[in-house]
Amino acid sequence: MHLFYQPDSISQLTEDDSRHAVKTLRLGAGDSIAVTNGRGARFDAQITKADARQCAFRVLDEQYTPARPFSVRICVAPTKNIDRIEWFVEKAVELGIERISFFFGQHSERRVLKLERLEKIAVAAMKQSLQSWMPQLDEALPLEKLLPTITEGQRFIAHLPVNTPPEHLFKKATINGSYTVLIGPEGDFAPTELIIAQQAGFENVTLGNNRLRTETAALAACQILNLLNA
């Protein structure tokens, strides 16, 4: 079954998906497809008009996938090499994630981030993994402006203090929680950033014994929380 994403209409595919369905997959009138609105609804449908610019369909059946009983939000500083953060977004969406927020820290090497391509990667990953929920992607903000937007109950920062090693994220988080994990840039968090994160309710956690790249740490945090709730 081919899954398509249509957040607005339940009668025709987007132009990109129309082209993909007709030109790439060579689907025609009468062929079956599945369509999700990215908010839990999934429609079994049949193509009625195989137009590469405006592929129309009719809905035959509708199912609803409830949201997960827990939620994962990863806040990560974009890497200098954009390919690495694109890789993280793709894999995190495939594994399951509710929200990805980006921030610029004092030690960030990248200061510009365009969401358009990342959103396309997220949509493709959602469709490839046959999910019905589209994660939220947030525009990058300075860390001090991002922290007030965080309302999730359990808040963690992946940072290793020199004197007192923290507990592992797997042990610190509780099942069916609402989680936010802060992942710093390649140059790590600045001391003042650690202070304001602590003041915002973030607890230090470790992700293991190995030193991880930014995108690896972000994906590891995502999967640890998924496995905790499996």
PEVEN-V780844 format. One record per pair of residues at least 4 apart in sequence whose ideal C-beta (glycine too) atoms are under 7 Angstrom apart, sorted by the first residue. I is the first residue (numbers start at 1). J is the second residue. Records with the same first field share a line. If there is no record, write none. Layout:
I = J / J
//
This chain:
1 = 34
2 = 25 / 33 / 34
3 = 34 / 36 / 127 / 130
4 = 13 / 17 / 21 / 33 / 35 / 127
5 = 17 / 36 / 38 / 123 / 126 / 127 / 134
6 = 10 / 13 / 14 / 35 / 37
7 = 37 / 38
10 = 43 / 59
11 = 56 / 57
12 = 54 / 55 / 56 / 57
13 = 17 / 18 / 21 / 55
14 = 18
15 = 19 / 53
16 = 20
17 = 21
18 = 22 / 51 / 52 / 53 / 54 / 55
19 = 23 / 52
20 = 24 / 25
21 = 25 / 27 / 33 / 55
22 = 27 / 50 / 51 / 52 / 55
23 = 52
27 = 31 / 33 / 47 / 50
28 = 47 / 50
29 = 47 / 48 / 49 / 50
30 = 46 / 47
31 = 47
32 = 46
33 = 45 / 47 / 57
34 = 42 / 43 / 44 / 45
35 = 43 / 45 / 57
36 = 41 / 42 / 132
37 = 41
38 = 133 / 134
39 = 133
40 = 64 / 65 / 66 / 67 / 132 / 133
41 = 62 / 64 / 132
42 = 63 / 65 / 132
43 = 59 / 62
44 = 60 / 61
45 = 57 / 58 / 59 / 60
46 = 57 / 58 / 60
47 = 55 / 57
48 = 56 / 57 / 58
49 = 55 / 56
50 = 55
51 = 55
65 = 132 / 133
67 = 133
69 = 176
70 = 176 / 177 / 178 / 229
71 = 98 / 152 / 178 / 179
72 = 97 / 98 / 179 / 222 / 225 / 226
73 = 98 / 99 / 101 / 152 / 179 / 180
74 = 92 / 97 / 100 / 181 / 183 / 218 / 221 / 222
75 = 101 / 103 / 146 / 180 / 181 / 182 / 183
76 = 88 / 102 / 183 / 214 / 218
77 = 103 / 104 / 105 / 108 / 183 / 184 / 185 / 214
78 = 85 / 102 / 110 / 113 / 140
79 = 84 / 85 / 110 / 186 / 214 / 215
80 = 109 / 110 / 186
82 = 86
83 = 87
84 = 88 / 215
85 = 89 / 215
86 = 90 / 118 / 121
87 = 91 / 215
88 = 92 / 215 / 218 / 219
89 = 93 / 100 / 118 / 121 / 122
90 = 94 / 121 / 125
91 = 95 / 219
92 = 97 / 100 / 219 / 222
93 = 97 / 122 / 125 / 126 / 135
94 = 125 / 128 / 129
95 = 222 / 223 / 226
96 = 226
97 = 135 / 222
98 = 135 / 136
99 = 135 / 136
100 = 135 / 137
101 = 138 / 146
102 = 113 / 138 / 140
103 = 140 / 141 / 142 / 143 / 146
104 = 108 / 111 / 140 / 142 / 143
105 = 143 / 184 / 185 / 189 / 190 / 193
106 = 190 / 193
107 = 185 / 187 / 188 / 190
108 = 185
109 = 185 / 186
113 = 140
115 = 119 / 137 / 139
116 = 120
117 = 121
118 = 122 / 137
119 = 123 / 137
120 = 124
121 = 125
122 = 126 / 134 / 135 / 137
123 = 127 / 134
124 = 128
125 = 129
126 = 131 / 134
141 = 145 / 146
143 = 147 / 193
144 = 196
147 = 196 / 197 / 200
150 = 155 / 180 / 200
152 = 178 / 179 / 180
153 = 177 / 178
154 = 173 / 174 / 177 / 178 / 179
155 = 180 / 201 / 202 / 203
156 = 169 / 172 / 181 / 202 / 203 / 205
157 = 182 / 197 / 202 / 204
158 = 181 / 182 / 183 / 205 / 207 / 217 / 221
159 = 184 / 189 / 194 / 204
160 = 165 / 206
161 = 166 / 204
165 = 206
166 = 204 / 205 / 206
167 = 171 / 172 / 205
168 = 172 / 205 / 206
169 = 173 / 205 / 207 / 221 / 224
170 = 224 / 228
172 = 203 / 205
173 = 177 / 179 / 225 / 228
175 = 228 / 229
176 = 229
179 = 225
181 = 221
182 = 197 / 202
183 = 214 / 217 / 218 / 221
184 = 188 / 189
185 = 214
186 = 214
189 = 193 / 194
191 = 195
192 = 196
193 = 197
194 = 198
195 = 199
196 = 200
197 = 202
198 = 202
207 = 212 / 217 / 220 / 221 / 224
212 = 216 / 217 / 220
213 = 217
214 = 218
215 = 219
216 = 220
217 = 221
218 = 222
219 = 223
220 = 224
221 = 225
222 = 226
223 = 227
224 = 228
225 = 229
226 = 230
//
